[in-house]
Amino acid sequence: MTNQLSLAQGREYLAIPGPSVMPDAVLQAMHRPSPNIYEGELIEMMPALTRDLCRVARTEHNVAIYIANGHGTWEAALSNVIAPGETVLAPASGRFTHGWAEMAEGIGAQAEVIDFGMSSHWDMDRIAAALSADINHKIKALLAVHVDTSSSIRNDIPALRALLDDLGHPALLMADCIASLGCDRFEMDAWGVDVTVTACQKGLMTPPGMGFVFFNEKAQAKRAAMPRVSQYWDWQPRANPDLFYQYFDGTAPTHHLYGLRAALDLIQAEGIEHVWARHERLAHAIWAACDIWSQGGALHFNVADPTHRSHAVTALRLTEGRGTPLRKYAEHSLGLTLGIGLGMEDWDGCFRLGHMGHVNAQMTMAMLGGVETAMAGLDIPRGQGALEAAASILAQ
Ligand SMILES: Cc1ncc(COP(=O)(O)O)c(C=O)c1O
């Protein structure tokens, strides 16, 4: 027993950009004994599960499921279409693009990175220049991170497709929508994406541990021309299994599948367009509060232009390295966990708000109230009326 009063007692709230809040329906679906993995319900639920996953990614093509996190899907996707010695182009607006490019190098590819820094979205002219200079079409794929969670920048995937088409460049368009699927609008087929990678622990609201690679015929043609693909990463049997175990190349992630089924049911009941609209409205409320706080001169958005901000994560900067103290105050004194300044040069001066997946208006107001309280507790200068500004957006 401690003699100190703690206002952190009670249900804590995790407002980091993944893993996200898990809905009770997901937790309850997983709270069950191990199922038979050779016959019955688990096997029978797979066709509808893969169909519904494809619906969320807005594709009529294929999906391969991996027992892996997002890093695993990066390697899985690359392993199917990029042979050692081939080149990929990675336009980077955050830490995760660099990570994917490093993964490409790890499998023996050459990665050309165009670095836009931590606060700028893609500059299409620079990407166009790199593609135009590639007259022999050495570049086999673009590694395009839709929302880079470290910076909270949202990039324009359709514009990248348009650029490839205008230049007649045949590179595959590979998109990472790990932080955007089920949060921000993402439309694989309509946007002309050839390979999409994502994972289950953000907009899909399921515990970390499953990853998905979606691919179309153009990507499959490249896969078919590969000299070799490691058996475990090979997407062919996973997407077209003759036998149940081929979905996973071994034992199925039984409870994750039940959790994912429940999460997909929630998304379907709400409707994906409404899921996107909810995230957008909540993001605008958060930004309205941040706009007011920033009047005090200490808080700044990492991404100045709202049209290039993610609707699922917001990266913020605080002067005098006060991001880490704010996070610690919020966690230890209030029971609110905020995201770290991942990949930022000024790590301690940054923090991130996660607002992805199973999040509603009252959770958003509680998170903002926590940030306001932490700023008050640390005496951080800020404009007044931030919560009122957020409330008026939510009340519209
Ligand atoms: C955009 C993006 N790509 C890749 C990853 C890596 O995923 P994981 O941490 O599941 O390996 C993350 C994780 O946050 C991410 O946000």
The ligand as a MOL file (V3000), in Angstrom:
LIG
                    3D

  0  0  0     0  0            999 V3000
M  V30 BEGIN CTAB
M  V30 COUNTS 16 16 0 0 0
M  V30 BEGIN ATOM
M  V30 1 C 3.4750 2.0080 -41.4810 0
M  V30 2 C 4.0800 0.8610 -40.7450 0
M  V30 3 N 4.7890 -0.0590 -41.4310 0
M  V30 4 C 5.3560 -1.1070 -40.8190 0
M  V30 5 C 5.2420 -1.2820 -39.4660 0
M  V30 6 C 5.9130 -2.4510 -38.8210 0
M  V30 7 O 4.9470 -3.2780 -38.2850 0
M  V30 8 P 5.2960 -4.2500 -37.0700 0
M  V30 9 O 5.6760 -3.3850 -35.9160 0
M  V30 10 O 4.0050 -4.9860 -36.8480 0
M  V30 11 O 6.3870 -5.1360 -37.5040 0
M  V30 12 C 4.5220 -0.3690 -38.7100 0
M  V30 13 C 4.4030 -0.5190 -37.2470 0
M  V30 14 O 3.9660 0.3210 -36.5260 0
M  V30 15 C 3.9310 0.7220 -39.3650 0
M  V30 16 O 3.2320 1.6210 -38.6770 0
M  V30 END ATOM
M  V30 BEGIN BOND
M  V30 1 1 1 2
M  V30 2 1 2 3
M  V30 3 2 2 15
M  V30 4 2 3 4
M  V30 5 1 4 5
M  V30 6 1 5 6
M  V30 7 2 5 12
M  V30 8 1 6 7
M  V30 9 1 7 8
M  V30 10 2 8 9
M  V30 11 1 8 10
M  V30 12 1 8 11
M  V30 13 1 12 13
M  V30 14 1 12 15
M  V30 15 2 13 14
M  V30 16 1 15 16
M  V30 END BOND
M  V30 END CTAB
M  END
